[in-house]
């Protein structure tokens, strides 16, 4: 072989090596791609990566040679996409769209598709398709659109005009605002606020007065003239507040009310009063000889003023003192208590379920209920006590110089019993109940405003503890309420901010000391408070309904970890279901979707439900457990030993395991009764064919007793502390 032939042979060998290396790279990309990739020729599959097959529930080899129609809901859908795709691909362009496709099991899901012809001049050479399941993205988009529609409906349902103004232009306004000034929907958007000003001078004066107040965080309230589209003028009460006082340029929210009739009535009243005064002066001059007539007219005037004063200080519907008179009387009572070194109590009363009365029976019936309630409240009070209606279904009672707290408790209970009696309106029994908050001078405040505010806070505490009860205010309660509100706001943002974390605690088989599974334990990585355990926020999530969103996230996270991480390979992974999750009618579908999305075999998922939850909703719980059992998951009764469940009753439920509550385990070996109970529970559970897990195992003595009792599994700090996912993967 001459030198030329040697060079040629070496070049051919190098080219073959490079081709082989490129092919390996190409196969690695296909296998490890996070999206589905398929190659079709003559509308049949001739190659696809594992992700594409998994997405549609096929094995990769099964799809090869299949008609593309197998992943479409119908032949029509298949043909329609073909009609759309062929012109685009033939033009050498990329096809990108969303289309509903079908898995092997027949279920449908939205998919984002990208396609490109291998050779646009010869479509017979095939097409590359990239597919991505966008079920979650579609759900999030639907949720966002629904939230925006709800927000729009709320804004348009209000009876006052609301506008968002940025850089002195209308960025958004509700329907009432447009109607108030005679503009069509959307016509004001982008327009300068000067369009509503009567004169440029008035607009500039208004801006000069309000901008510094907005920047200081103040709420601006003003009455001004404004101009409608047709040029007519109206008087408005304008209330505004900056979105962010530190950045006024971010805009402000303005509320506008038409006060034309109110202003006209006020001017008419002032004119009438001025006219009356002129008439009195004229009569005094002209009828000096008729003193008796003049005295009668003066008497009429005084009577009118007394009547006007009464109307200014009393609620028109119930004739009770209003907020203005309340503050005056409460201030006087506090001054008297200060001098006499006595206590004064303030009760804040709110009617439970009153909105339902208005919604179902009408506002006339609601007014009748308010009148009857005010009369009942008045009958429970002493001479010298004050009862006021301060708005809606809210009343305030002032009890000066009381002697014992027990007296306040007695009065509160009598009010609850009396007000809770049905009120008959038009032969229909309507029922409300009072929630009462109580603050006491001087312990809970030394001025009227503070005492009313603290009584209001105590009333909300009464509502949170079940309604139709009374609660006394304490500073600790106020601080707790403030912390609760802040924690609730932070919890609402925890998912969006990706602050939730999963830890995994091993479950160990006692006989062999080997790890057989993990339980997923939720933690919250708060941005300022650090890592928060579930005991500090799960009840709040339950109360606010956030537990459903959080529970879905936890279920998905644990299933994915169990399916994808080598540390959990072949082992069970457990998730604890809250009472609210267990009562959710969509629970079975949510679990099925989590299993399907993660690829975790159902037999490796353990769902833990507390004993109290199962016993509280016996029949519905039985139906839910049966449906979950049909999915193939393992069911565990958690916290066993904290309620009054009969072990025999457990035969009705399709459960696989019991978890003995850590309160029983924790008292071993100090409390011999607890040890005997644990032994009995293990024996009876085994007799019923149930496996037993002991929670909270921390000592060697506890482990020994459990081993001697034949307990199957244990969980706790002794067998293993909760670990973050990385630590668990190295276990």
C-alpha positions in Angstrom: 0.0 0.0 0.0 1.5 3.3 -1.1 1.4 6.5 1.0 -1.7 7.8 -0.8 -3.7 4.7 -0.1 -2.6 4.8 3.6 -3.9 8.4 3.9 -7.2 7.5 2.3 -7.7 4.5 4.6 -6.9 6.5 7.7 -9.4 9.2 6.6 -12.1 6.6 6.1 -11.5 5.1 9.5 -11.6 8.5 11.1 -14.9 9.3 9.4 -16.5 6.1 10.6 -15.3 6.8 14.1 -16.8 10.3 14.0 -20.1 9.0 12.6 -20.3 6.4 15.4 -19.6 9.1 18.0 -22.3 11.4 16.5 -24.8 8.6 16.6 -24.1 7.9 20.3 -24.6 11.6 21.0 -27.8 11.6 19.0 -29.1 8.5 20.9 -28.2 10.1 24.3 -30.2 13.2 23.4 -33.2 11.2 22.5 -33.1 9.0 25.6 -32.5 11.8 28.1 -34.7 14.5 26.6 -37.4 15.9 28.9 -39.9 16.2 26.0 -41.3 13.6 23.7 -39.6 13.3 20.3 -40.9 11.1 17.5 -40.1 10.6 13.8 -43.0 9.8 11.4 -42.9 8.7 7.8 -46.1 8.2 5.7 -47.9 9.3 8.9 -46.6 6.2 10.8 -44.1 6.1 13.7 -40.7 4.8 12.8 -38.8 6.1 15.8 -39.6 7.7 19.2 -37.8 8.4 22.4 -38.9 6.9 25.8 -40.4 10.2 27.0 -42.7 10.3 24.0 -43.9 6.7 24.5 -44.3 7.2 28.3 -46.4 10.4 27.7 -48.9 8.3 25.6 -48.8 5.2 27.8 -47.0 3.0 25.2 -43.7 1.1 25.2 -41.3 2.7 22.7 -41.2 -0.6 20.7 -45.0 -0.8 20.6 -45.4 2.5 18.8 -42.9 1.7 16.0 -45.0 1.0 12.8 -48.2 2.2 14.3 -50.4 4.7 12.5 -50.2 8.2 13.9 -54.0 8.1 14.4 -53.5 6.0 17.6 -52.6 9.1 19.6 -55.6 11.2 18.4 -59.1 11.2 19.8 -60.6 10.4 16.4 -59.9 10.0 12.7 -61.4 13.4 12.1 -58.9 15.0 14.6 -56.1 13.1 12.9 -57.1 14.3 9.4 -57.7 17.8 10.5 -54.2 18.2 11.9 -52.9 16.7 8.7 -54.7 19.4 6.7 -53.2 22.1 8.8 -49.6 20.6 9.0 -48.9 19.6 5.3 -48.9 23.2 3.8 -46.7 24.5 6.7 -44.2 21.6 6.5 -44.1 21.7 2.7 -43.2 25.4 2.9 -40.2 24.5 5.1 -41.7 26.3 8.1 -42.0 25.0 11.6 -45.5 23.9 12.8 -46.3 24.9 16.4 -49.8 24.5 18.0 -51.7 23.0 20.9 -53.9 19.9 20.2 -55.9 17.5 22.2 -54.3 14.0 22.0 -55.1 10.5 23.4 -53.2 8.1 25.6 -53.3 4.4 25.1 -55.8 4.0 28.0 -58.2 6.4 26.1 -57.7 9.4 28.4 -57.3 12.8 26.6 -54.9 15.6 27.5 -53.8 18.9 25.9 -50.4 18.8 24.2 -48.0 21.4 22.8 -46.7 20.2 19.4 -43.8 21.3 17.3 -43.1 19.7 13.9 -40.5 20.1 11.1 -40.1 18.3 7.9 -36.8 16.5 7.5 -36.8 17.6 3.9 -39.4 20.2 2.9 -38.9 19.3 -0.8 -39.7 15.7 -0.1 -42.2 15.1 2.7 -41.9 11.4 2.1 -38.6 11.4 4.0 -40.5 12.0 7.2 -41.2 14.6 9.9 -39.8 15.2 13.4 -42.4 15.8 16.1 -41.8 17.3 19.6 -44.6 16.9 22.1 -45.1 18.3 25.7 -48.0 17.5 28.1 -49.4 21.0 29.0 -52.2 19.7 31.4 -50.8 21.7 34.3 -50.2 24.8 32.2 -53.7 24.7 30.8 -55.2 24.3 34.4 -53.2 27.2 35.6 -54.3 29.3 32.7 -57.9 28.4 33.3 -57.5 29.3 37.0 -56.0 32.6 36.1 -58.7 33.4 33.6 -61.4 32.4 36.2 -59.8 34.6 38.8 -59.7 37.6 36.5 -63.4 37.0 35.5 -64.3 36.9 39.2 -62.4 40.1 39.9 -64.0 41.8 37.0 -67.5 40.7 38.1 -66.8 42.0 41.7 -65.7 45.4 40.3 -68.7 45.7 38.0 -71.2 44.5 40.6 -70.4 47.4 43.1 -72.7 50.4 43.2 -69.8 52.9 43.3 -67.4 54.0 40.6 -63.8 52.6 41.0 -60.9 53.7 38.8 -57.1 52.9 38.8 -55.2 56.0 37.7 -51.5 55.9 36.7 -49.5 59.0 35.5 -52.8 60.9 35.5 -54.4 58.6 33.0 -57.1 56.0 33.5 -55.5 52.5 33.4 -58.7 50.7 34.5 -62.2 51.5 35.7 -65.3 49.5 36.5 -68.6 49.7 34.7 -70.2 52.0 37.3 -67.5 54.6 36.9 -68.0 54.6 33.1 -71.8 54.9 33.6 -71.4 57.7 36.1 -69.7 59.9 33.6 -71.6 58.7 30.5 -68.8 56.8 28.8 -69.1 53.5 26.9 -67.2 50.4 28.1 -63.5 50.9 27.6 -63.8 54.4 26.3 -62.0 56.0 29.3 -59.0 53.7 29.2 -55.8 55.6 28.4 -57.6 59.0 28.6 -56.2 61.8 30.7 -58.0 62.5 33.9 -58.4 66.1 32.6 -61.3 64.8 30.6 -63.4 64.8 33.8 -62.2 68.2 35.0 -64.6 71.2 34.8 -61.6 73.6 34.4 -57.8 73.1 34.1 -57.3 75.4 37.2 -59.5 73.1 39.3 -57.6 70.0 38.1 -54.2 71.5 38.9 -55.3 72.7 42.3 -56.7 69.2 43.1 -53.4 67.6 42.0 -51.3 70.0 44.1 -53.4 69.3 47.2 -53.6 65.5 46.8 -50.2 64.3 45.7 -48.4 65.1 48.9 -51.2 63.5 50.9 -51.0 60.3 48.8 -47.2 60.2 49.2 -47.6 60.3 53.0 -49.9 57.2 52.9 -53.0 59.2 53.7 -56.5 58.4 52.3 -57.7 61.5 50.4 -61.4 62.4 50.7 -62.8 65.3 48.7 -66.0 66.7 47.3 -65.6 68.3 43.8 -67.3 69.1 40.6 -66.7 66.8 37.6 -67.8 66.9 34.0 -69.7 64.1 32.1 -69.1 63.2 28.5 -72.2 65.3 27.4 -70.7 68.4 29.2 -73.1 68.4 32.2 -71.6 68.7 35.6 -72.1 66.6 38.7 -70.9 66.7 42.3 -68.8 63.7 43.4 -67.4 62.5 46.6 -63.9 61.3 45.7 -61.8 58.9 47.9 -58.3 58.0 46.9 -55.3 56.1 48.1 -51.9 55.4 46.6 -51.1 51.8 45.6 -47.6 52.3 47.1 -47.1 55.6 49.0 -43.3 55.3 48.5 -43.8 55.2 44.7 -46.8 57.4 43.9 -46.0 57.1 40.2 -47.2 53.4 40.5 -50.7 54.9 40.6 -53.7 55.3 42.9 -57.2 53.8 43.4 -60.0 56.3 43.3 -63.6 55.7 44.4 -66.2 58.1 43.1 -69.8 58.6 44.3 -72.5 60.8 42.9 -73.5 63.1 45.8 -75.6 65.5 43.7 -78.9 64.6 45.4 -77.2 64.6 48.9 -75.6 67.9 48.2 -78.8 69.4 46.9 -80.7 68.2 50.0 -78.0 69.7 52.2 -78.1 73.0 50.4 -81.9 73.0 50.5 -81.7 72.3 54.3 -79.3 75.2 54.8 -81.4 77.5 52.6 -84.5 76.5 54.6 -82.7 77.2 57.8 -81.5 80.6 56.6 -85.0 81.4 55.4 -86.4 80.4 58.8 -83.9 82.6 60.5 -84.7 85.5 58.3 -88.4 84.9 59.0 -87.8 84.9 62.7 -85.9 88.2 62.5 -88.6 89.7 60.4 -91.3 88.5 62.7 -89.4 89.7 65.8 -89.2 93.2 64.3 -92.8 93.3 62.9 -94.6 91.6 65.8 -93.1 93.0 68.9 -96.6 93.5 70.2 -97.4 89.9 69.8 -95.0 88.2 72.2 -97.1 85.1 72.6 -97.0 84.4 68.8 -93.2 85.0 68.8 -92.7 82.7 71.8 -94.7 79.9 70.0 -92.6 80.2 66.9 -89.4 80.1 69.0 -90.7 77.0 70.6 -91.3 75.4 67.2 -87.8 76.2 66.2 -86.3 74.6 69.3 -88.4 71.5 68.7 -87.2 71.3 65.2 -83.6 71.7 66.4 -84.1 69.0 69.0 -85.5 66.7 66.4 -82.6 67.4 64.0 -80.2 66.7 66.9 -82.0 63.5 67.7 -81.7 62.3 64.0 -78.0 63.2 64.0 -77.4 61.1 67.1 -79.7 58.1 66.5 -80.1 55.3 64.0 -83.1 55.9 61.9 -84.2 52.2 61.7 -83.9 51.1 65.3 -83.9 54.5 67.1 -80.8 53.4 69.0 -77.9 55.8 69.5 -75.5 55.8 66.6 -71.6 55.8 66.5 -71.5 59.5 67.1 -73.5 59.4 70.3 -71.7 56.1 71.3 -68.3 57.8 71.4 -69.7 60.7 73.5 -71.4 58.4 76.0 -68.5 56.0 76.3 -66.1 58.9 76.8 -68.3 60.2 79.7 -68.6 56.7 81.2 -64.8 56.3 81.1 -64.3 59.7 82.8 -66.7 58.6 85.6 -65.0 55.3 86.0 -61.6 57.0 86.2 -62.8 59.2 89.0 -64.5 56.4 90.9 -61.8 53.9 90.2 -64.3 51.5 88.6 -64.3 49.4 85.5 -66.4 49.9 82.4 -67.1 47.1 79.8 -67.6 47.5 76.1 -69.4 44.7 74.2 -69.1 44.5 70.4 -72.0 42.3 69.0 -72.2 41.0 65.5 -75.1 38.9 64.2 -74.2 35.5 62.7 -75.9 34.5 59.5 -77.6 37.9 59.0 -76.4 38.1 55.4 -78.3 34.8 54.7 -81.5 36.5 56.1 -81.1 39.4 53.7 -80.3 37.1 50.8 -83.1 34.7 51.3 -85.9 36.8 52.8 -85.1 40.2 51.5 -83.9 43.5 53.1 -87.3 44.4 54.5 -87.3 41.2 56.5 -83.7 41.9 57.5 -84.8 45.4 58.8 -87.5 43.7 60.8 -85.0 41.3 62.4 -82.7 44.2 63.3 -85.6 46.1 65.0 -86.5 43.0 67.0 -82.9 42.3 68.0 -82.4 45.9 69.2 -85.5 45.6 71.4 -84.3 42.3 72.8 -80.9 43.7 73.5 -82.4 46.8 75.3 -84.4 44.5 77.6 -81.3 42.8 78.9 -79.5 46.0 80.0 -79.6 48.1 83.2 -80.6 51.7 83.5 -77.6 53.7 82.6 -76.2 51.1 80.1 -76.0 52.2 76.5 -76.7 50.2 73.4 -75.9 51.6 70.0 -76.2 50.4 66.4 -73.0 51.4 64.5 -73.9 50.0 61.1 -75.3 46.9 59.4 -75.7 44.1 61.9 -73.2 45.5 64.4 -74.1 46.7 67.9 -72.0 48.1 70.7 -73.1 48.0 74.4 -71.5 50.1 77.1 -71.8 48.8 80.7 -70.3 51.4 83.1 -69.1 50.6 86.6 -69.8 46.9 86.8 -68.5 44.9 89.8 -67.7 41.3 88.7 -66.6 39.6 85.5 -69.2 37.0 86.2 -71.9 39.6 85.8 -70.6 40.3 82.2 -70.5 36.6 81.5 -74.1 36.3 82.7 -75.3 39.3 80.6 -73.5 37.9 77.6 -75.1 34.5 77.9 -78.6 36.0 78.4 -78.0 38.1 75.2 -77.0 35.0 73.3 -80.0 33.0 74.5 -82.5 35.9 73.8 -81.2 37.0 70.4 -80.9 33.4 69.2 -84.6 32.9 69.5 -86.4 32.9 66.1 -87.9 36.1 64.8 -91.2 35.7 63.0 -91.6 37.9 59.9 -94.6 37.4 57.6 -95.3 34.0 59.2 -91.8 32.9 58.5 -89.3 32.1 61.3 -85.9 33.7 60.8 -83.0 33.0 63.1 -79.7 34.8 63.8 -77.3 34.4 66.7 -74.8 36.9 68.3 -71.0 36.7 68.5 -69.8 38.9 71.3 -66.4 40.5 72.0 -65.7 42.2 75.4 -63.1 44.7 76.3 -62.7 46.2 79.8 -61.5 49.7 80.9 -58.7 50.2 81.9 -57.1 46.8 81.3 -57.8 46.6 77.6 -57.7 50.3 76.7 -58.1 53.8 78.2 -60.0 55.5 75.4 -63.2 54.9 73.5 -61.5 54.1 70.2 -59.1 51.5 71.6 -61.8 49.8 73.7 -64.2 49.5 70.7 -61.4 48.2 68.5 -60.3 45.6 71.0 -63.9 44.5 71.6 -64.2 44.1 67.8 -61.1 41.9 67.8 -62.5 39.8 70.6 -65.8 39.4 68.6 -63.8 38.0 65.6 -62.2 35.6 68.0 -65.6 34.6 69.1 -66.6 33.9 65.5 -63.4 31.8 65.0 -64.2 29.7 68.0 -67.6 28.6 66.8 -69.9 31.7 66.7 -72.9 32.3 69.1 -70.4 32.7 72.0 -68.6 35.5 73.9 -64.9 36.1 74.3 -62.9 38.6 76.4 -60.1 40.6 74.8 -56.5 40.1 75.9 -53.4 41.7 74.5 -52.0 38.2 73.8 -55.1 37.5 71.7 -54.6 40.7 69.7 -50.9 39.8 69.1 -51.9 36.3 68.1 -54.6 37.6 65.7 -52.0 40.0 64.1 -49.5 37.1 63.8 -52.2 34.8 62.4 -53.1 37.3 59.6 -49.5 37.8 58.6 -48.8 34.1 58.7 -51.9 33.5 56.5 -50.8 36.0 53.9 -47.3 34.4 53.8 -48.8 30.9 53.6 -51.0 32.0 50.6 -47.7 32.9 48.7 -45.7 29.9 49.9 -46.4 27.7 46.9 -45.8 30.5 44.4 -42.6 31.4 46.1 -41.5 27.8 46.2 -41.0 27.8 50.0 -42.5 24.4 50.8 -40.0 21.6 51.4 -40.4 17.8 51.8 -38.4 15.8 54.3 -38.4 12.0 54.4 -38.3 9.8 57.5 -37.4 6.1 57.1 -39.8 3.4 58.2 -37.8 0.4 59.5 -38.8 -3.2 59.7 -38.1 -4.2 63.4 -37.2 -7.8 62.8 -34.6 -7.1 60.1 -33.6 -3.5 60.9 -33.9 -2.7 57.2 -35.6 0.4 55.7 -38.8 -0.6 53.9 -40.2 2.8 53.2 -40.3 6.6 53.8 -42.9 9.0 55.0 -43.0 12.4 53.4 -43.1 15.2 56.0 -43.9 18.8 55.0 -41.9 21.8 56.2 -42.2 25.5 55.3 -38.9 27.4 54.6 -40.2 30.8 55.6 -38.2 33.7 54.3 -37.8 35.3 57.7 -38.8 32.7 60.3 -36.7 29.9 58.9 -37.9 26.3 58.8 -41.4 26.0 60.2 -42.8 22.6 61.3 -46.4 21.6 60.1 -47.7 21.9 63.7 -47.4 25.7 63.4 -49.3 26.2 60.1 -51.3 23.1 59.1 -54.4 24.1 61.2 -54.2 27.5 59.6 -54.1 25.9 56.2 -57.2 23.8 57.2 -59.1 26.8 58.4 -58.5 28.9 55.2 -58.9 26.0 52.7 -55.3 26.3 51.5 -54.7 22.7 52.7 -56.3 21.5 49.4 -53.7 23.2 47.2 -50.8 22.4 49.6 -52.0 18.7 49.9 -52.0 18.4 46.1 -48.5 19.7 45.9 -47.3 17.4 48.7 -48.9 14.3 47.0 -47.3 15.1 43.7 -43.9 15.8 45.2 -43.8 12.6 47.2 -44.9 10.5 44.3 -42.3 12.0 42.0 -39.5 11.5 44.6 -40.6 7.9 45.1 -40.6 7.2 41.4 -37.4 9.0 40.4 -34.9 8.7 43.2 -32.8 5.6 43.6 -33.0 5.8 47.4 -36.7 5.0 47.3 -36.4 2.3 44.6 -38.8 -0.5 45.4 -39.8 1.1 48.8 -43.1 2.6 49.9 -43.6 6.3 50.2 -46.2 7.7 52.6 -48.4 10.8 52.6 -50.6 12.0 55.4 -54.0 13.2 54.3 -55.7 16.0 56.3 -59.4 15.9 57.3 -60.3 18.5 54.6 -58.4 16.6 51.9 -60.1 13.4 52.8 -63.5 15.0 52.6 -62.7 16.5 49.1 -64.9 14.7 46.6 -62.1 15.0 44.0 -59.5 13.2 46.2 -59.6 9.9 44.3 -59.1 11.7 41.0 -56.2 13.7 42.4 -54.4 10.6 43.7 -54.9 8.8 40.4 -53.5 11.8 38.5 -50.5 12.1 40.8 -49.7 8.4 40.3 -50.1 8.7 36.6 -48.0 11.9 36.2 -45.2 10.5 38.4 -45.2 6.9 37.1 -45.1 5.6 40.7 -46.7 2.2 41.0 -49.9 2.4 43.1 -48.7 -0.4 45.4 -45.8 1.8 46.6 -47.9 4.7 47.7 -49.2 4.7 51.3 -52.0 7.1 52.2 -52.4 7.8 55.9 -55.7 9.0 57.4 -56.1 9.8 61.1 -58.3 7.7 63.2 -60.4 10.7 64.2 -61.1 11.6 60.6 -62.3 8.1 59.7 -64.5 7.9 62.7 -66.0 11.4 62.3 -67.4 10.6 58.9 -68.0 6.9 59.1 -70.1 6.0 56.0 -68.6 8.6 53.6 -65.1 7.6 54.8 -65.8 4.0 54.0 -66.8 4.8 50.5 -63.7 7.0 49.9 -61.4 4.3 51.3 -62.9 1.7 49.0 -62.4 3.9 46.0 -58.8 4.5 47.0 -58.3 0.8 47.5 -59.5 0.2 44.0 -56.6 2.3 42.8 -54.2 -0.2 44.4 -52.7 2.1 47.0 -51.9 1.0 50.6 -54.2 2.6 53.3 -53.0 3.3 56.8 -55.0 4.4 59.9 -52.7 7.1 61.5 -52.6 8.3 65.2 -54.3 5.1 66.4 -55.1 5.3 70.1 -56.1 8.9 70.2 -59.8 8.4 69.6 -62.4 5.7 70.6 -62.2 3.3 67.7 -63.0 -0.3 68.3 -60.5 -2.6 66.6 -63.4 -4.8 65.6 -64.9 -1.9 63.7 -61.8 -1.7 61.6 -62.9 -4.9 59.9 -65.3 -2.7 57.9 -62.5 -0.6 56.5 -60.2 -1.7 53.7 -57.0 -0.7 55.4 -53.7 -2.4 55.4 -51.8 -1.0 58.4 -52.3 0.8 61.8 -49.9 3.4 63.1 -49.9 3.5 66.9 -49.8 7.1 68.1 -46.6 8.4 69.5 -48.4 9.5 72.7 -48.7 5.8 73.6 -45.2 4.9 72.6 -43.7 7.9 74.4 -44.9 6.8 77.8 -43.1 3.4 77.5 -41.5 2.1 79.7 -42.6 4.6 82.4 -46.3 3.8 82.2 -46.7 0.0 82.2 -50.4 0.4 81.2 -49.3 2.0 77.9 -47.0 -0.9 77.2 -49.8 -3.4 77.8 -52.1 -1.4 75.6 -49.5 -1.5 72.8 -49.1 -5.3 73.1 -52.8 -5.7 73.0 -53.2 -3.5 69.9 -50.5 -5.4 68.1 -52.1 -8.8 68.9 -55.6 -7.7 67.9 -54.4 -6.0 64.7 -52.5 -9.1 63.6 -55.6 -11.1 64.3 -57.4 -8.8 61.9 -54.7 -9.2 59.3 -53.3 -5.7 59.7 -49.6 -4.7 59.9 -48.6 -2.4 62.7 -46.3 0.7 62.7 -45.1 2.3 65.9 -44.6 6.1 65.7 -42.3 8.2 67.9 -39.8 5.4 68.8 -36.9 7.1 70.6 -35.3 4.7 73.1 -33.8 1.2 73.1 -36.4 0.2 75.8 -39.3 1.2 73.5 -37.8 -0.8 70.6 -37.3 -3.9 72.7 -40.9 -3.9 73.9 -42.1 -3.5 70.4 -39.9 -6.3 69.1 -41.1 -8.6 71.9 -44.7 -7.6 71.1 -44.2 -8.6 67.5 -44.7 -5.1 66.1 -43.9 -5.0 62.4 -42.4 -1.6 61.8 -41.2 1.4 63.7 -40.6 5.1 62.9 -39.0 7.8 65.0 -35.7 9.4 66.0 -34.2 6.1 67.0 -34.6 4.4 63.6 -34.0 7.6 61.7 -34.7 11.3 61.8 -36.5 13.2 59.0 -34.0 14.0 56.2 -34.1 16.4 53.3 -34.2 14.7 49.8 -30.5 14.9 49.3 -29.7 13.3 52.6 -32.3 10.6 52.1 -30.8 9.7 48.7 -27.5 9.0 50.3 -29.0 6.8 53.0 
